């Protein structure tokens, strides 16, 4: 594969390029593949064509040879423990730094994918291992500052500054995708002399759908030099699959020639992208640019990836808080209206009495009610004949629930005349038989969007009008949008449908039900606030330890006391592990309330046995006496229930650490309505005066020195059980053990 020239690049096929299977790598390192079967020969299956340049071993001579033949006996022995067994995952992991006989040094990344173990050896200047210690002060400083930033733009700008400080790139931007795939630069940090893209938009064609899918799958991508010549894999086809290798996760994966030309046109020869995954979807990117080639070693990439993960978590927290607050306010207005609508018998009179609230409910400029021959309006609306004509058109469309658009003139032939005060329309049919409608109108909002270059400015080749080349200009290009209103929020649409349901059977009971739902959202909002506080509060402790012991380690650089330095390193490692566990547990807890349940028949005997097997490593050589009664089969989500039971059993194992033998009993009972399960132990127990705190996030009833943990496990148990409409509770006597119980309904409600 060679670099294509500009006039040969065909963007009509860009979206279908084999970006996951390019057949080649970037040449600032070399790649080797071996069988993923630990029992098979670990001979080299494939090698990149630049192998001889780096190692002196011709690529054809490497195939079928042991790893030591390529990198030397010492280097192979250094990597052997990391490659043994089945410990490698699909994401590349740093497994060490090696030095070849020719004196060249390489950081080695390894992952198992596509039926092979893939080794990536990136050339570095240092002989020693990658030093991850600077990662902890960076993340610690970022977390300390991020708590004081409320707006997503401020958080993003803070992340951009930190990433630029670590990598040395000339410009770092945070780039958010909209629902159409277009991107907007929401934050930027740059050196003097670099053009600013802050606030500018990039068309969806700049990052095609399959590229966005790959960004969602693989969190980081580095291009060291856009002028590189790709190094093909030899042989070309994966010997396991018979197809080109899937290099989706490979750090050295070669990228599209179209993208490389795009970079050069942009004045960028080196780039790095860190994916921002929010609620399981690609929210945006941290995108780094440099005018000249620039390497980014693995330890710095890891630091930037961690910053990206924390930023994504903070964005999710802020968006959830904003969304909850918005829905709570709209629901409050709806409840207020429903309360008024139950006070009189005349529907139209009641509706006209809440016109101001209707405007606020729809954030509209005008509202109209059409019932039979009567048309009532409030605010800035079209004339009555135009409203009647619009209602006739709506009735012909057959919308039974809600019709909404922020560009009425695009779908309604006579909408051009209504642009000023009705560019946006939300229409609610309030009868299944008659043409009765409640209409909200939004006025035109003229928008000027600044694009980084004309989004339609792809230069056509003179030789072939079908062929396109990457756009040649990124100069600011402004586009003025007419005939559109502010878009309708998804929450407004959903709540409007609820409002319709309430209107069809207006009653005080319905209004009271809405009030209860508003209260529930208020509780959820408080839980989110507590969750956000916990992120900033509980993550600070291990990070303070990391920073403190790092300072002590630096101060002891000249010390001849190796045991003291080892103690500092051990404390740093333990604190880092705890911080990582906290982040993982927080992500798990935040996602627990949103993931859809997929219930099926679950044999609790098999599930408990699987959990006990999984606890084998944690138990080690301890003497644990398991008493497991015959358990029933329930209707539940097996993944969620497995997590809940595993947390309860893990707690029992942990809090019986001082007992020999530890006795853990799993039993069940049932009644007409539910199955009840009990997990009892003879461990440390807890004071029942504090049982109300037991299932809260970060609530601990024992000292961290006595029992390790993040305080999130039981909160997950409660959330899982309550998602199944069950109950969870606990009883204990300090020093004598504890019993944790939960119920699962026999007849689940939808």
C-alpha positions in Angstrom: 0.0 0.0 0.0 1.5 3.4 -1.0 0.4 6.9 -0.3 -2.2 8.0 -2.9 -1.9 11.4 -4.5 -4.6 14.0 -4.0 -6.2 13.7 -7.4 -6.5 9.9 -7.1 -8.4 9.8 -3.8 -12.1 9.0 -4.4 -14.3 10.3 -1.5 -17.3 8.6 -3.1 -15.9 5.4 -1.6 -14.5 7.0 1.6 -17.4 5.7 3.8 -16.7 2.1 2.6 -12.9 2.1 3.0 -11.5 -0.9 4.9 -10.2 1.2 7.7 -10.3 -1.7 10.1 -8.4 -4.0 7.7 -5.9 -1.7 6.0 -3.3 -4.5 5.5 -0.5 -2.3 6.8 0.8 -0.3 9.7 2.5 3.0 10.4 6.2 2.6 10.1 7.4 4.1 13.5 7.4 0.5 14.8 7.0 -3.0 13.6 4.3 -5.7 14.1 4.5 -9.4 14.7 1.6 -11.8 15.0 1.6 -15.2 16.7 -1.0 -17.9 17.4 -3.4 -17.0 20.2 -3.6 -20.7 21.3 -1.3 -21.1 24.3 -0.9 -24.8 23.5 0.1 -24.1 19.9 3.5 -23.2 18.6 4.2 -19.5 19.2 6.1 -19.1 16.0 5.8 -15.9 14.1 2.8 -16.0 11.7 3.1 -12.5 10.1 5.5 -9.6 10.3 5.4 -6.0 8.9 7.5 -5.3 5.8 9.7 -2.9 7.7 11.0 -5.6 10.1 14.5 -5.7 8.5 14.8 -1.9 8.9 14.3 -2.2 12.7 15.8 -5.6 13.5 18.1 -6.6 10.6 16.0 -9.7 10.1 14.4 -10.0 6.6 10.7 -10.3 6.8 10.6 -13.6 4.8 13.1 -15.1 7.1 11.0 -14.3 10.2 7.9 -16.3 9.3 7.7 -19.5 11.2 10.6 -18.6 13.5 10.3 -18.2 17.3 10.1 -14.8 18.8 13.7 -15.0 20.1 15.0 -15.3 16.6 13.6 -11.8 15.9 14.2 -9.9 19.1 16.9 -11.9 20.8 16.8 -14.4 23.7 16.9 -11.7 26.4 14.1 -9.7 25.0 12.0 -12.8 24.3 12.5 -14.0 27.9 11.5 -10.5 29.2 8.2 -10.8 27.3 7.5 -14.5 27.8 5.6 -14.2 31.2 3.3 -11.5 29.8 2.5 -13.7 26.7 1.9 -16.9 28.7 -1.6 -18.2 29.3 -4.7 -16.4 28.2 -4.3 -13.1 30.1 -4.2 -10.8 27.0 -7.4 -8.8 26.2 -8.7 -7.2 23.0 -7.2 -3.8 24.0 -3.5 -3.4 23.5 -1.6 -3.5 26.9 1.9 -2.3 27.6 4.0 -5.4 28.5 7.5 -4.0 28.7 10.4 -2.3 27.0 13.0 -4.4 25.2 16.4 -3.7 23.7 17.5 -5.6 20.6 21.0 -6.8 19.8 21.5 -3.7 17.5 20.9 -1.4 20.5 17.4 -0.3 19.4 14.8 0.1 22.2 11.1 -0.6 21.8 8.0 -0.3 23.9 5.9 -3.5 23.3 2.1 -3.5 23.3 0.2 -6.8 23.0 -3.4 -7.8 22.5 -5.3 -10.9 21.4 -7.7 -10.3 18.5 -8.9 -11.9 15.2 -7.5 -15.3 16.3 -3.9 -14.0 16.9 -1.7 -12.4 19.5 -0.6 -9.1 18.0 2.7 -7.6 19.1 3.4 -4.0 18.4 6.9 -2.7 18.9 7.2 1.1 18.9 10.7 2.6 18.7 11.7 4.7 21.7 14.9 6.5 22.8 15.0 5.3 26.3 16.3 1.8 27.4 14.1 1.7 30.5 10.5 0.9 31.0 7.7 3.4 30.4 7.3 5.6 33.5 3.7 6.1 34.5 4.3 8.1 37.6 3.6 11.5 36.1 0.1 10.2 35.2 -1.0 10.4 38.8 -0.2 14.1 39.5 -1.8 15.0 36.1 -5.0 13.2 36.9 -5.0 14.4 40.5 -4.7 18.0 39.4 -7.4 17.6 36.7 -9.8 16.1 39.3 -9.1 18.9 41.8 -9.9 21.5 39.2 -12.7 19.8 37.4 -14.9 19.9 40.6 -15.0 23.7 40.4 -16.1 23.7 36.7 -19.9 23.4 36.2 -20.2 24.0 32.4 -19.1 21.3 29.9 -17.2 23.9 27.9 -15.1 24.8 30.9 -14.5 21.1 31.7 -13.5 20.5 28.0 -11.1 23.5 28.0 -9.4 22.3 31.1 -9.0 18.8 29.6 -7.6 20.3 26.4 -5.0 22.3 28.4 -3.9 19.2 30.3 -3.6 17.0 27.2 -1.5 19.7 25.4 0.7 20.0 28.4 1.4 16.2 28.4 1.8 15.7 24.6 3.4 19.0 23.5 1.0 19.2 20.5 0.5 22.7 19.1 -3.3 22.6 19.2 -5.8 20.5 21.2 -9.5 20.8 20.6 -12.5 19.1 22.2 -15.0 18.3 19.4 -18.7 17.4 20.0 -20.8 15.5 17.5 -24.5 16.5 16.9 -27.3 14.1 16.0 -26.5 14.5 12.3 -22.8 13.6 12.8 -21.6 17.2 12.3 -19.0 18.3 14.8 -18.5 21.5 16.7 -15.3 22.6 18.5 -16.4 23.4 22.1 -13.0 24.0 23.6 -9.4 24.7 22.5 -5.9 25.1 23.8 -3.2 26.1 21.3 0.2 27.6 20.8 0.6 31.1 19.2 0.7 30.8 15.4 -1.9 28.0 15.2 -5.2 28.9 13.6 -8.1 28.8 16.1 -11.1 26.5 15.4 -13.0 27.3 18.6 -16.8 27.5 17.9 -16.4 26.3 14.3 -18.4 23.4 12.8 -17.0 20.5 10.8 -19.3 18.6 8.4 -20.2 14.9 9.1 -18.3 13.9 5.9 -15.0 14.8 7.7 -15.6 11.9 10.1 -17.7 9.3 8.2 -20.0 7.0 10.1 -17.7 4.0 10.0 -14.9 6.1 11.4 -17.1 7.3 14.2 -18.0 3.6 14.9 -14.3 2.8 15.2 -13.7 5.7 17.5 -16.4 4.4 19.7 -14.7 1.0 19.7 -11.1 2.0 20.1 -10.5 4.9 22.5 -7.3 6.4 21.2 -5.6 6.8 17.8 -2.2 8.3 17.0 -0.7 9.4 13.7 2.9 10.3 14.2 3.7 11.6 10.7 1.1 12.1 7.9 3.8 11.7 5.3 4.6 8.1 6.3 4.8 5.2 3.8 2.7 2.3 5.2 4.5 -1.0 6.0 2.4 -3.9 4.7 1.9 -7.1 6.7 3.6 -10.2 5.3 1.8 -12.5 4.4 -1.1 -10.2 3.5 -3.8 -12.5 4.9 -4.4 -13.6 8.5 -3.5 -17.4 8.5 -6.3 -18.0 11.0 -9.2 -16.3 9.2 -7.9 -16.3 5.6 -8.7 -12.6 5.4 -6.9 -9.3 6.0 -6.1 -8.7 9.7 -8.7 -6.8 11.7 -6.5 -4.1 13.3 -9.3 -2.2 14.9 -7.5 -2.0 18.3 -3.9 -1.8 17.0 -2.0 1.3 18.0 0.1 1.1 14.8 -2.8 0.6 12.5 -2.4 2.4 9.2 -5.1 5.0 8.4 -7.0 6.1 5.3 -5.0 7.9 2.6 -7.9 10.3 2.3 -7.5 11.2 6.0 -3.8 11.7 5.6 -4.4 14.1 2.7 -7.0 15.8 4.8 -4.4 16.3 7.6 -1.9 17.7 5.2 -4.4 20.1 3.7 -5.1 21.2 7.3 -1.5 21.9 7.9 -1.2 19.0 10.4 1.4 16.3 10.1 0.8 14.6 13.5 -2.5 14.0 15.3 -4.0 12.1 18.2 -7.6 11.5 18.9 -9.1 10.4 22.3 -12.7 9.2 22.2 -15.2 10.7 24.6 -17.8 7.9 25.3 -20.9 9.2 27.1 -23.7 6.7 28.0 -22.2 4.1 25.7 -22.2 6.5 22.6 -19.5 8.5 20.9 -20.1 12.1 22.3 -17.1 13.6 20.8 -13.3 13.6 20.6 -10.2 15.2 22.1 -8.4 16.0 18.9 -4.7 17.0 18.9 -2.8 18.5 16.0 0.8 19.4 15.4 2.4 21.1 12.3 5.4 18.7 12.3 5.8 14.9 13.1 5.5 14.1 16.8 5.7 10.8 18.7 3.6 10.2 21.7 4.9 7.4 23.9 2.6 4.9 25.6 2.8 6.4 29.1 1.6 9.8 27.7 -1.1 8.2 25.6 -2.3 6.4 28.7 -2.4 9.7 30.7 -4.5 11.4 27.9 -6.8 8.4 27.7 -7.5 8.6 31.5 -8.2 12.4 31.2 -10.6 11.6 28.4 -12.4 9.0 30.5 -12.8 11.3 33.4 -14.0 14.1 31.1 -16.6 11.8 29.6 -17.8 10.8 33.1 -18.1 14.5 34.1 -19.9 15.3 30.9 -22.4 12.5 31.5 -22.9 13.7 35.1 -23.5 17.3 34.0 -25.8 16.3 31.1 -27.8 14.0 33.4 -28.2 16.8 35.9 -29.3 19.3 33.3 -31.7 16.8 31.7 -33.3 15.9 35.1 -33.6 19.6 36.0 -35.3 20.4 32.6 -37.7 17.5 32.8 -38.5 18.3 36.4 -39.4 21.9 35.5 -41.5 20.9 32.5 -43.3 18.3 34.6 -43.9 20.8 37.4 -45.6 23.1 34.9 -47.7 20.2 33.6 -48.8 19.2 37.0 -49.7 22.8 37.8 -51.8 23.0 34.6 -53.6 19.7 35.3 -54.5 20.9 38.7 -56.2 24.0 37.2 -57.9 22.0 34.5 -59.9 19.9 37.0 -61.6 22.9 38.6 -64.3 23.5 36.0 -66.6 21.7 33.6 -65.9 23.7 30.4 -62.8 22.3 28.7 -62.0 25.4 26.5 -62.5 27.8 29.4 -60.2 25.7 31.6 -57.6 25.6 28.8 -57.7 29.3 28.2 -57.2 29.8 31.9 -53.7 28.1 31.6 -52.5 29.8 28.4 -49.5 31.4 30.1 -48.5 28.0 31.6 -49.0 26.4 28.1 -46.6 28.9 26.6 -44.0 28.1 29.3 -44.6 24.3 29.0 -43.8 24.4 25.2 -41.2 27.3 25.4 -43.3 28.7 22.6 -44.1 32.2 21.2 -47.8 31.4 20.7 -50.4 28.7 21.5 -53.7 27.8 19.9 -56.6 25.5 20.8 -58.9 24.3 18.0 -62.1 22.6 19.1 -64.9 22.2 16.6 -65.6 25.7 15.2 -63.8 27.5 17.9 -60.2 28.7 17.7 -58.6 30.3 20.8 -55.1 31.8 20.6 -52.6 33.3 23.0 -49.3 35.0 22.2 -47.8 35.5 18.7 -49.7 33.1 16.4 -50.7 32.9 12.7 -54.1 34.2 11.8 -57.2 32.1 12.4 -57.7 31.1 8.8 -54.1 30.0 8.5 -54.5 27.9 11.7 -57.6 26.2 10.4 -55.8 25.4 7.1 -52.9 24.0 9.0 -55.2 21.8 11.1 -56.8 20.4 8.0 -53.4 19.5 6.7 -52.4 17.9 10.0 -55.6 15.8 10.0 -54.8 14.5 6.5 -51.3 13.4 7.7 -52.9 11.0 10.2 -50.7 11.8 13.2 -52.3 10.1 16.1 -49.9 11.2 18.8 -47.7 14.3 18.4 -46.4 16.1 15.3 -43.4 18.3 15.7 -40.9 20.1 13.4 -38.5 23.0 13.7 -38.7 23.6 10.0 -42.4 23.7 9.1 -41.9 25.2 5.6 -39.9 22.1 4.6 -42.9 19.7 5.2 -45.9 22.0 4.9 -46.5 23.6 1.5 -48.0 26.8 2.9 -45.5 27.0 5.7 -43.5 29.7 3.9 -46.1 32.3 4.8 -45.8 31.3 8.5 -42.1 31.5 8.9 -42.0 34.6 11.2 -44.0 33.2 14.1 -44.5 29.5 13.2 -41.2 28.2 11.8 -41.5 25.5 14.5 -44.7 23.6 15.3 -45.7 21.1 18.1 -49.2 19.7 17.4 -51.1 17.6 19.9 -54.4 16.0 18.8 -56.7 15.9 21.8 -59.4 13.8 20.2 -59.2 10.5 18.3 -62.4 11.3 16.3 -62.6 15.1 15.8 -60.1 17.7 14.5 -59.3 19.0 18.0 -55.8 20.2 18.4 -53.5 22.0 20.8 -50.8 23.8 18.9 -47.6 25.4 20.0 -45.8 27.8 17.6 -42.1 28.8 17.8 -40.8 31.8 15.8 -38.0 31.8 13.3 -34.5 31.9 14.8 -32.0 33.1 12.2 -28.7 31.3 12.8 -25.2 31.9 11.5 -23.0 28.8 11.6 -19.3 29.2 11.2 -17.8 26.1 9.4 -14.1 25.3 9.2 -14.2 25.6 5.5 -17.2 25.3 3.1 -18.8 21.9 4.1 -19.8 21.5 0.4 -16.4 22.7 -0.8 -14.9 19.4 -2.0 -12.8 20.1 -5.0 -13.7 18.1 -8.1 -10.9 16.5 -10.1 -10.6 18.0 -13.6 -10.2 14.6 -15.1 -13.2 13.0 -13.6 -16.2 14.9 -12.3 -17.2 12.0 -10.1 -13.9 11.9 -8.2 -13.5 14.1 -5.1 -10.4 15.1 -3.1 -10.3 16.1 0.5 -11.2 19.7 0.9 -8.3 22.0 0.4 -9.4 24.9 2.6 -10.2 25.2 6.3 -10.7 28.9 6.3 -13.8 30.0 8.2 -17.0 29.9 6.1 -20.3 31.3 7.4 -23.7 29.9 6.5 -26.9 31.7 7.5 -29.9 29.4 8.3 -33.4 30.7 7.7 -36.8 29.2 8.3 -36.0 27.3 11.5 -37.0 27.6 15.1 -35.3 26.3 18.2 -35.5 22.5 18.1 -38.0 20.6 20.3 -36.4 18.8 23.2 -37.0 15.1 23.4 -38.3 15.6 27.0 -40.8 18.1 25.7 -42.1 15.6 23.1 -42.4 12.8 25.7 -44.1 15.0 28.3 -46.5 16.4 25.6 -47.6 12.8 24.9 -48.1 12.3 28.7 -50.0 15.6 28.8 -52.3 14.3 26.0 -53.0 11.2 28.0 -53.9 13.3 31.0 -56.2 15.6 28.9 -58.2 12.6 27.5 -59.3 11.7 31.0 -58.9 14.9 33.0 -59.2 14.1 36.7 -57.6 15.1 40.0 -56.2 11.6 40.5 -54.1 12.1 37.3 -52.8 15.4 38.5 -51.8 13.8 41.8 -50.0 11.0 39.9 -48.0 13.6 37.9 -47.1 15.3 41.2 -45.7 12.0 42.5 -43.7 11.5 39.4 -42.3 15.1 39.8 -41.3 14.2 43.4 -39.6 11.0 42.1 -37.6 13.1 39.7 -36.6 15.4 42.5 -35.3 12.4 44.5 -33.4 11.3 41.4 -31.9 14.7 41.1 -30.8 14.7 44.7 -29.2 11.2 44.1 -27.3 12.7 41.2 -26.1 15.6 43.3 -24.9 13.1 46.0 -23.3 11.0 43.2 -21.4 14.1 41.8 -20.2 15.0 45.3 -19.0 11.4 45.9 -17.0 11.6 42.6 -15.1 14.7 43.8 -14.9 13.7 47.5 -14.0 10.0 47.5 -11.6 10.2 44.5 -9.6 12.9 46.2 -8.3 10.6 49.0 -6.3 8.1 46.9 -5.1 10.9 44.6 -3.8 12.9 47.5 -1.9 9.7 48.6 -0.5 9.4 45.1 0.7 13.0 45.0 2.1 12.9 48.5 4.0 9.7 48.2 5.2 10.8 44.7 6.7 13.9 46.3 8.3 11.7 49.0 9.7 9.4 46.4 11.2 12.4 44.5 12.7 13.8 47.7 14.3 10.4 48.5 16.0 10.2 45.1 19.4 10.3 46.7 18.5 8.0 49.5 20.3 4.7 50.1 17.2 3.2 51.8 15.6 1.0 49.1 13.1 -0.4 51.5 11.7 3.1 52.1 11.4 3.8 48.4 9.8 0.4 47.8 7.2 1.3 50.5 6.5 4.6 48.7 6.0 2.8 45.4 3.7 0.2 47.0 1.6 3.0 48.5 1.4 4.8 45.2 0.4 1.6 43.4 -2.3 0.7 46.0 -3.8 4.3 45.8 -3.8 4.2 42.0 -5.5 0.8 42.1 -8.2 2.1 44.5 -8.7 5.2 42.3 -9.2 3.1 39.3 -11.6 0.8 41.2 -13.6 3.8 42.3 -13.9 5.1 38.7 -14.9 1.7 37.5 -17.5 1.3 40.2 -18.9 4.8 39.7 -19.3 4.1 36.0 -21.0 0.8 36.8 -23.3 2.5 39.3 -24.2 5.4 36.9 -25.0 2.9 34.1 -27.0 0.6 36.3 -30.1 2.7 36.3 -30.3 3.1 32.5 -29.5 -0.3 31.0 -32.6 -2.1 29.9 -33.6 -5.3 31.7 -33.6 -8.5 29.6 -35.4 -11.0 31.9 -35.3 -14.7 31.4 -35.5 -17.9 33.5 -32.5 -17.9 35.9 -31.6 -21.1 37.8 -30.2 -19.6 41.1 -28.4 -22.8 41.9 -26.2 -22.4 38.8 -25.8 -18.7 39.3 -24.6 -19.0 42.9 -22.2 -21.8 41.9 -20.7 -19.6 39.1 -20.3 -16.7 41.6 -18.5 -19.0 44.1 -16.2 -20.2 41.3 -15.4 -16.6 40.4 -14.6 -15.8 44.1 -11.9 -18.6 44.1 -9.0 -16.2 43.6 -10.3 -13.8 46.3 -10.7 -16.7 48.8 -7.3 -18.2 48.1 -6.2 -20.7 50.8 -8.8 -19.6 53.3 -11.1 -22.1 55.0 -14.6 -21.2 53.8 -17.5 -23.5 54.7 -20.3 -23.0 52.1 -23.9 -24.1 53.0 -26.1 -23.8 50.0 -29.7 -24.9 50.1 -31.8 -25.9 47.0 -32.6 -22.6 45.3 -35.6 -21.8 42.9 -35.6 -20.6 39.3 -36.7 -17.0 39.0 -37.7 -14.6 36.1 -35.0 -11.9 36.0 -32.1 -10.3 34.2 -29.3 -12.9 34.6 -26.5 -10.4 34.2 -27.9 -7.9 36.8 -28.8 -10.6 39.3 -25.4 -12.2 38.9 -23.8 -8.9 39.8 -26.0 -8.5 42.9 -25.4 -12.0 44.2 -21.7 -11.7 43.5 -21.5 -8.5 45.5 -23.3 -10.1 48.4 -21.1 -13.2 48.4 -18.0 -11.1 48.0 -19.0 -9.0 51.0 -19.6 -12.2 53.0 -16.1 -13.5 52.1 -14.5 -10.1 52.9 -16.2 -9.6 56.3 -15.4 -13.2 57.5 -11.7 -12.6 56.9 -11.0 -13.1 60.6 -12.9 -16.4 61.0 -11.6 -19.9 60.6 -13.6 -21.5 59.3 -15.7 -18.8 57.6 -19.3 -20.1 57.4 -21.5 -18.6 54.6 -25.1 -19.8 54.1 -27.2 -19.2 51.0 -30.9 -20.0 51.5 -34.3 -19.1 50.1 -38.0 -19.0 50.9 -41.1 -18.1 49.0 -44.7 -16.9 49.4 -47.5 -16.2 46.9 -45.9 -13.0 45.7 -42.2 -13.3 45.8 -39.0 -15.4 46.2 -36.8 -14.3 49.1 -33.0 -15.0 49.2 -30.7 -14.8 52.3 -26.9 -14.6 52.4 -25.8 -15.2 56.0 -22.2 -15.2 57.4 -20.4 -15.5 60.7 -18.2 -12.4 60.1 -17.7 -9.0 61.7 -21.3 -7.8 61.4 -22.4 -4.2 61.9 -24.3 -1.9 64.2 -28.0 -1.9 63.3 -28.3 1.7 64.3 -26.7 2.6 61.0 -28.5 0.1 58.8 -30.3 2.9 57.0 -26.9 4.0 55.5 -25.9 0.5 54.4 -27.2 0.6 50.8 -26.1 4.2 50.0 -23.3 5.1 47.6 -19.9 5.3 49.4 -21.5 4.4 52.7 -19.2 2.3 54.8 -19.8 1.0 58.4 -16.2 -0.2 58.9 -12.8 1.5 58.7 -10.9 1.2 55.3 -7.9 -0.2 57.3 -10.0 -3.1 58.5 -11.9 -4.0 55.3 -11.0 -2.7 51.9 -13.7 -1.6 49.5 -15.2 1.4 47.6 -18.7 1.4 49.3 -20.5 1.0 46.0 -21.3 -2.8 46.0 -24.4 -2.7 48.2 -25.7 0.4 46.4 -25.5 -1.6 43.2 -27.4 -4.5 44.9 -30.2 -2.2 46.0 -30.5 -0.6 42.5 -30.6 -4.0 40.8 -33.2 -5.4 43.1 -35.4 -2.3 43.0 -35.1 -2.4 39.1 -36.8 -5.8 39.5 -39.5 -4.3 41.8 -38.0 -6.2 44.7 -36.8 -5.3 48.2 -33.4 -5.5 50.0 -32.6 -5.4 53.7 -30.1 -6.6 56.3 -29.9 -7.8 59.9 -26.8 -8.2 62.1 -25.3 -8.5 65.5 -21.8 -6.9 65.8 -19.1 -9.6 66.0 -21.6 -12.4 65.3 -22.2 -12.0 61.6 -24.8 -10.5 59.2 -27.7 -11.6 57.0 -28.4 -9.8 53.8 -31.8 -10.5 52.1 -33.5 -9.6 48.9 -36.7 -10.5 47.2 -37.7 -10.9 43.5 -41.4 -10.9 42.6 -42.9 -14.0 41.1 -45.2 -12.0 38.8 -43.1 -9.1 37.6 -44.9 -6.0 36.5 -43.9 -4.4 33.1 
